[in-house]
Amino acid sequence: MSKETRLYTHPDCETHEMPGHPERPDRLRSVMSRLTESGITSDTEMILAREVSDEVLSKVHPKSYIESINGSEPERAVIRVDPDTYMSPGSLRASKLAAGACAAATLDVLSGKAKRAFCAIRPPGHHAEVAAAMGFCLFNNIALAAELALMDDRINRVAIVDFDVHHCNGTVDIFKDRPEVLVCSSFQEHFYPHRYLDFTNSHILNVPLEKGATGNQFKAGVEREWLPALENHRPDILFISAGFDAHLEDPIGELHFVESDYAWITMQLISIAERFCEGRIVSTLEGGYDLGALARSVEAHVGTLIRG
């Protein structure tokens, strides 16, 4: 099997840790263990992530914000930078490795070193706004990846697809006035983050789902809203914020997705990418807090990226 899909990760993404917090190192350990046991790591090229530089981060976050996060990491204790988001010793390296993985994956896909990429990283990023950490997120990994792609002369339009139980407020905040970036987000309605949920702009496409919605309702929304918008936008590269906390077994949300739903949406996005993007896809891990459901769902997603 040709290794057209690369997997970007780093064990130091586990150094970001707060006892009892749902965004915990075991998330990444369970994902990597499952990908190894299933043989997926043998079918991909594994790339060890490197920390992103502050200069690169400044493409999406102001320098004053980056300096604030740089100066917030504690030497011993754990601190909160917002009610849901913490920093521990090691958090800064973990967050810059996460952003660095997405940056490297994007540059490698654009250079032709890989066709598709998945970043098995933490902390997640899609709630991080232009100058605000929130929702477990310090830097917006997928927004940085999209911005780097747009710096390539060959890339005029990108699309970011976010399937997570939570709305991608940070990604919307960064790109809300950038029509070259189509942002498609599906999430549980009337739920965290309670901002940007009703934001409307022609390139910001929200598909809220009622509490208790299954994959069937998600699929209907994708077919009705996302797929026509993606075809109309004709992106040159496709980015995925892959959250798995809409799973039936997840303790945080109240949606009822199963693994096959994640395989299905991945296949739809591969089809779009093959038609418009020369197959180019960069996906990164966002939410997912039941370890078993998370690991199985990531396996379904990445396995489909490899086979599709």
Residue pairs with C-beta under 8 A, 6 or more apart in sequence:
1 43
1 306
3 43
3 44
3 45
4 114
4 115
4 116
4 306
5 43
5 44
5 45
5 114
5 115
5 116
5 117
5 118
5 302
5 305
5 306
6 44
6 45
6 46
6 47
6 105
6 108
6 113
6 114
6 116
6 117
6 118
7 35
7 40
7 41
7 44
7 45
7 46
7 47
7 117
7 118
7 120
7 302
8 47
8 49
8 101
8 102
8 104
8 105
8 117
8 118
8 119
8 120
8 121
9 28
9 32
9 46
9 47
9 48
9 49
9 101
9 119
9 120
9 121
10 48
10 49
10 97
10 101
10 121
12 90
12 93
12 94
12 97
13 25
13 28
13 49
13 94
13 97
13 98
13 121
13 122
13 123
14 25
14 28
14 29
14 94
14 122
15 25
15 88
15 89
15 90
15 91
15 93
15 94
16 23
16 25
16 87
16 88
16 90
16 91
16 94
16 95
16 122
16 123
17 24
17 25
17 78
17 88
17 90
18 24
18 78
18 86
18 88
19 78
21 86
22 136
22 251
22 252
22 289
23 122
23 123
23 124
23 136
23 289
25 122
26 291
27 122
27 288
27 289
27 291
27 294
28 120
28 121
28 122
28 285
30 291
30 292
30 294
30 295
31 120
31 285
31 294
31 295
31 298
32 41
32 120
33 295
34 295
34 296
34 298
34 299
35 41
35 120
35 298
35 299
35 302
38 299
38 303
40 299
40 302
40 303
40 306
43 306
44 118
44 302
44 306
45 114
47 101
47 104
47 105
47 108
49 97
49 98
49 100
49 101
49 104
49 119
49 121
50 97
50 100
50 104
51 93
51 96
51 97
51 100
52 96
52 97
52 99
52 100
52 103
52 139
52 144
54 63
54 66
54 67
54 70
56 99
56 103
56 144
56 148
57 66
57 96
57 99
57 139
57 144
58 66
59 144
59 147
59 148
59 151
60 130
60 139
60 140
60 143
60 144
60 147
60 174
61 128
61 130
61 131
61 139
61 140
62 130
62 131
64 131
65 130
65 131
65 132
69 81
69 87
69 92
69 95
69 133
69 138
69 139
70 92
72 79
72 81
72 87
73 87
73 88
73 89
73 91
73 92
74 87
74 88
74 89
75 89
76 89
78 86
78 87
78 88
79 86
79 87
79 88
80 86
80 87
81 87
81 133
81 138
82 132
82 133
82 134
84 134
84 135
84 136
85 133
85 134
85 135
85 136
85 137
85 138
87 138
91 123
91 138
94 122
94 123
95 123
95 138
95 139
96 139
97 121
98 119
98 121
98 122
98 123
98 124
98 125
98 139
98 141
98 284
99 125
99 139
99 141
99 144
101 119
101 121
101 141
101 284
102 119
102 121
102 125
102 141
102 142
102 144
102 145
102 282
102 284
103 144
103 145
103 148
105 114
105 117
105 118
105 119
105 145
105 282
105 284
106 117
106 145
106 146
106 148
106 149
106 237
106 282
107 148
108 114
108 117
109 115
109 116
109 117
109 237
109 280
109 281
109 282
110 149
110 152
110 154
110 155
110 237
110 280
115 279
115 280
115 281
116 273
116 279
116 280
116 281
116 282
116 283
116 305
116 306
117 281
117 282
117 283
118 242
118 283
118 284
118 285
118 301
118 302
118 305
119 141
119 282
119 283
119 284
119 285
120 285
120 298
121 141
121 284
121 285
122 285
123 136
123 137
123 138
124 135
124 136
124 137
124 141
124 243
124 285
124 286
124 287
125 137
125 138
125 139
125 140
125 141
125 142
125 143
125 144
125 170
125 241
125 284
125 286
126 135
126 137
126 140
126 141
126 142
126 162
126 164
126 166
126 168
126 169
126 170
126 171
126 241
126 243
126 286
127 134
127 135
127 136
127 137
127 166
127 168
127 169
127 170
127 193
128 134
128 135
128 137
128 138
128 139
128 140
128 143
128 170
129 140
129 169
129 170
129 173
129 174
130 173
130 174
132 170
134 169
134 170
134 193
135 166
135 169
135 170
135 192
135 193
136 287
137 170
140 170
140 171
140 174
141 284
142 160
142 162
142 171
142 239
142 240
142 241
142 284
143 160
143 170
143 171
143 174
143 175
145 239
145 282
145 284
146 158
146 160
146 175
146 181
146 239
147 174
149 155
149 158
149 236
149 237
149 239
150 156
150 158
150 180
150 181
154 236
155 236
155 237
156 180
156 236
157 180
157 181
157 182
157 233
157 234
157 235
157 236
158 180
158 181
158 182
158 235
158 236
158 237
158 238
158 239
159 181
159 182
159 183
159 184
159 230
159 233
159 235
159 237
159 238
159 239
159 272
160 168
160 171
160 175
160 181
160 182
160 183
160 184
160 239
160 240
160 241
161 184
161 226
161 230
161 238
161 239
161 240
161 241
161 265
161 269
162 168
162 171
162 183
162 184
162 185
162 186
162 187
162 240
162 241
162 243
162 286
163 186
163 218
163 240
163 241
163 242
163 243
163 246
163 262
163 265
164 185
164 186
164 187
164 241
164 242
164 243
164 244
164 245
164 246
164 286
164 287
165 187
165 188
165 191
165 243
165 245
165 246
165 250
165 252
165 253
165 254
165 255
165 287
166 187
166 188
166 191
166 192
166 193
166 243
166 245
166 253
166 287
167 185
167 187
167 191
167 193
167 196
167 197
167 206
167 208
168 183
168 185
168 187
168 241
169 193
169 195
169 196
169 197
171 183
171 185
171 241
172 183
172 185
172 196
172 199
172 204
173 196
175 181
175 183
175 203
175 204
176 196
176 199
176 201
176 204
177 201
178 203
179 201
179 202
179 203
180 203
181 203
182 203
182 205
182 229
182 230
182 233
182 235
183 203
183 204
183 205
184 205
184 207
184 225
184 226
184 229
184 230
185 204
185 205
185 206
185 207
186 206
186 207
186 208
186 209
186 218
186 221
186 222
186 226
186 246
187 197
187 206
187 207
187 208
187 209
187 246
188 208
188 209
188 210
188 211
188 213
188 246
188 253
188 254
188 255
189 197
189 208
189 209
189 210
189 211
190 197
190 211
191 253
197 206
197 208
198 206
199 206
203 233
205 225
205 226
205 229
207 218
207 221
207 222
207 225
207 226
209 217
209 218
209 221
209 246
209 255
210 217
211 254
211 255
212 254
212 255
212 256
213 255
213 256
214 255
214 256
214 257
215 256
215 257
215 258
215 260
215 261
215 264
218 246
218 255
218 257
218 261
218 265
219 261
219 264
219 265
222 265
222 268
226 268
227 268
227 272
230 238
230 272
230 276
231 272
231 275
231 276
234 276
235 272
235 276
235 277
236 276
236 277
236 280
237 277
237 280
237 281
237 282
238 269
238 272
238 273
238 277
238 280
238 281
238 282
239 281
239 282
239 283
239 284
240 266
240 269
240 281
240 282
240 283
240 284
241 283
241 284
241 286
242 262
242 283
242 284
242 285
242 286
242 298
242 301
243 285
243 286
243 287
243 288
244 250
244 257
244 262
244 286
244 287
244 288
244 293
244 294
244 297
244 298
244 301
245 252
245 253
245 287
245 288
245 289
246 253
246 255
246 256
246 257
247 255
247 257
247 258
247 259
247 288
247 290
247 293
247 294
247 297
248 255
248 256
248 257
248 258
248 293
249 290
249 292
249 293
250 288
250 289
250 290
250 293
250 294
251 289
251 290
252 287
252 289
257 297
259 293
259 296
259 297
259 299
259 300
260 300
262 297
262 300
262 301
262 304
263 300
263 301
263 303
263 304
266 300
266 301
266 304
266 305
266 308
267 304
267 308
269 281
270 279
270 281
270 304
270 305
270 308
273 279
273 280
273 281
281 305
283 301
283 302
283 305
285 298
288 294
288 297
288 298
